[in-house]
């Protein structure tokens, strides 16, 4: 496991997370959160932070299913990343199975491959 995010990944992660936190359009915010999640998976703390942001958004939207799913994911995100046991490409949303790998968007795959 790499200890720190490479600078290019960190920059993209920070940009996506900022959009996820501030976007007023729900679809834009969730897409950014999902992309931040994919970028964060190899690193325990950033991965956990993304799930906290997702939980806050779910609570703001009064989405009970998403909120409960995010609480569960908050508990497993850090340990999963620390042990390398995370489903690559998974968007992190509650309506996606917790262990289901998913395709990584090409632009994010390129960043993560560096």
C-alpha positions in Angstrom: 0.0 0.0 0.0 1.3 3.4 -0.9 1.3 5.7 2.2 0.5 9.0 0.5 -1.5 9.9 -2.6 0.6 11.0 -5.6 0.2 14.7 -6.2 -1.8 14.3 -9.4 -4.2 11.9 -7.7 -4.5 14.2 -4.7 -5.3 17.2 -6.9 -8.0 15.4 -8.8 -9.4 13.9 -5.5 -9.5 17.4 -3.9 -11.2 18.9 -6.9 -13.9 16.1 -7.0 -14.4 16.3 -3.2 -14.8 20.1 -3.3 -17.5 19.7 -6.0 -19.2 16.9 -4.0 -19.3 19.2 -1.0 -20.5 22.4 -2.7 -22.5 21.5 -5.8 -26.2 22.5 -5.6 -27.2 20.1 -8.3 -27.6 16.7 -6.7 -26.5 14.7 -9.8 -23.3 16.8 -10.1 -22.5 16.4 -6.4 -23.1 12.6 -6.4 -21.0 12.1 -9.6 -18.2 14.1 -8.0 -18.4 12.1 -4.8 -18.4 8.8 -6.7 -15.3 9.9 -8.6 -13.6 11.0 -5.4 -14.5 7.6 -4.0 -12.8 5.7 -6.8 -9.7 7.8 -6.5 -9.6 7.4 -2.7 -10.0 3.7 -2.4 -6.3 2.8 -2.0 -5.8 5.2 1.0 -7.7 4.6 4.3 -8.2 8.2 5.5 -9.3 9.8 2.1 -11.6 6.8 1.5 -13.2 7.3 4.9 -13.5 11.1 4.3 -15.4 10.5 1.1 -17.9 8.3 2.9 -18.4 11.0 5.5 -19.1 13.5 2.7 -21.6 11.0 1.2 -23.3 10.5 4.5 -23.7 14.3 5.0 -25.2 14.6 1.5 -27.5 11.7 2.1 -28.7 13.3 5.4 -29.2 16.7 3.7 -31.3 15.0 1.1 -33.2 12.9 3.7 -32.2 9.7 1.8 -32.5 7.1 4.6 -31.3 4.2 2.4 -28.2 6.1 1.4 -27.5 7.3 4.9 -27.7 3.9 6.4 -25.5 2.5 3.7 -22.9 5.2 4.3 -22.8 4.5 8.0 -21.9 0.9 7.2 -19.4 2.0 4.6 -17.8 4.4 7.1 -17.1 1.4 9.4 -15.4 -0.6 6.7 -13.7 1.9 4.3 -10.6 2.5 6.3 -9.8 -1.1 7.2 -10.7 -2.2 3.6 -8.2 0.3 2.2 -5.5 -0.5 4.8 -5.7 -4.2 3.9 -6.1 -3.7 0.1 -9.5 -5.3 0.3 -11.8 -2.9 -1.6 -13.8 -3.4 -4.8 -11.9 -1.4 -7.4 -14.0 1.1 -9.3 -17.0 0.8 -6.9 -18.7 4.1 -6.7 -19.3 3.9 -3.0 -23.1 4.4 -3.1 -25.5 2.5 -0.9 -27.5 1.1 -3.8 -24.4 -0.6 -5.2 -23.3 -3.8 -3.6 -20.5 -3.2 -1.1 -18.1 -5.6 -2.7 -18.9 -5.2 -6.3 -16.0 -4.2 -8.5 -16.9 -1.7 -11.3 -15.1 -0.3 -14.3 -12.8 2.6 -13.5 -13.4 5.6 -15.8 -10.5 5.9 -18.2 -9.3 9.3 -16.9 -9.2 8.1 -13.3 -7.6 4.8 -14.3 -4.8 6.8 -16.0 -4.3 8.9 -12.8 -4.2 5.8 -10.6 -1.8 3.9 -12.9 0.9 6.6 -12.6 
